Amino acid sequence: MRKTIIIFVILITSTVTYGQTLLNGQVEVAKKEIVKEGDLVAVDLLLDLSKLEIKSNQLYELTPSFVSDSNKEELPKIQIVGRNKELFLKRNEKNPYGYRIRRKNRKSQEYHYQVVVPHQEWMNRSTFVMDEDQCGCNSVVLASAQNSITSVDLIQEFIPSLVFIKPEAEVKNRNEIGKAYLDFQVGKTHILETFRNNPTELAKVNQLFDEINKDENLTIKGIAIHGYASPEGSYSLNSKLASERAQAFKQYLTSKHHFKGYEIQVDSTPEDWEGLRKYVVNSTINDKEAILSIIDNAMDPDPKEWKLKATYPEQYRELLQNCYPALRRSEYIIDYTVRAFSVEEAKVLLKTKPQLLSLEEMYLIAQTYEVGSDEFQEVFDIAVRMYPKDPIANLNAANISLSKKNLEDAQRYLDRVEGDRAEKIHAQGVLEAMKGNLQEAKKLFEKAEQLGISEARENLEKIK
């Protein structure tokens, strides 16, 4: 289920600045305003000529322009003329020039320049400049200069409609995965609780099982134990040790905790060659590639272990000391379900145990807060941290980032969503519009609309 939420994301409405000078400080641009209005750009300049002294036959031409790295759009020139120059021009032109002012020296004087030009997308991020030409007789250019008037940002106010997705309700199946590195007497399978490091390992195991067993919100559905032995010694003995030590771990757990309604499944791997390989790959051990070649060989385990020990005795002793102890372990998985929570219960858990909440429960929490508020945004931030691979969590988090104008994070969340999902295309369109790439945004909104996102049409209207 989708929900449209409009969050006010104000980018730029127009470019308005004050107090720029031209012609060596003699002319002040008292005000300049550049506004995009639909498919047009309106330029409004107010020039204060009060300080300008001009000779009777003199002419200044000011040429306003939009410029970018590879584009330039000149606007109609502004002519400032002396008395005789004005008379000369009038006698020799068929049509009076519309952007000319005759300067009256030593008098306060302003000129209001207004022009409208077609909008071009490159103007959205451009510079507004003023070219200056001082002309003498026969309009010969005596001096030229250029002034950068202002940086232009013509991206209009954009208030996107953001599409948040309500996740489906789910049965909350969870699991906890742990490893117990228990010490056994040589060749034995009985667990001695006080032997070597066993008190520490067993305390960690018991704490986890107690927490799950005593939590009334959780219901254990199954436990699986998998025992591993290292490749040291014969395969037959290791097979026996891995299996019987895993069974001993099961018996220990059933003696300490109350389990009912399900069986504890037990399995074993006689020799953990895969774990040995992973250790070697990540190590700096000498002759690494040759040792890996032996490990990957398809020969039986006992000849393989003998060849490794005989060919590389020094490295084998290193593995015995640093790697093999960690290969001897019992891994366990506790599968459980979490009950459904009311919104008020979920609000408490969001601060203490958010892992117990579903995405739907988090979404319902968000609906109790004002749209765009810190609390509203925090819920979706927590949701994506708890479910970093979930497409809905990432799409909603992308919309939150867009509402905060954090375009980099928004793109990062969108990149996690695979495929051409309609909501992703729409959110990407919002992002492109906020970056000023309006043509790309238009394409994405059109595609999203075709895929059933009605909000895309609203956003298309807003970027026209």
Secondary structure, 3 states (H helix, E strand, C coil): CEEEEECCCCCCCEEEECCEEECCCCEEEEEEEEEEECCEEEEEEEEECCCCCCCCCCEEEEEEEEECCCCEEECCCEEEECHHHHHHHHHHCCCCCCCEEECCCCCCCEEEEEEEEECCHHHHEEEEEEEEEEECHHHCEEEEEEEEEEEEECCCCCCCEEEEECCCCCCEEEEEEEEECCCCCCCCCCCCCCCCCHHHHHHHHHHHHHHHHHCCCEEEEEEEEEEECCCCCCHHHHHHHHHHHHHHHHHHHHHHCCCCCCCEEEEEECCCHHHHHHHHHCCCCCCHHHHHHHHHCCCCHHHHHHHHHHHCHHHHHHHHHHCHHHHCEEEEEEEEEECCCCHHHHHHHHHHCHHHCCHHHHHHHHCCCCCCCHHHHHHHHHHHHHCCCCHHHHHHHHHHHHHCCCHHHHHHHHHCCCCCCHHHHHHHHHHHHHHCCHHHHHHHHHHHHHCCCCHHHHHHHHCC
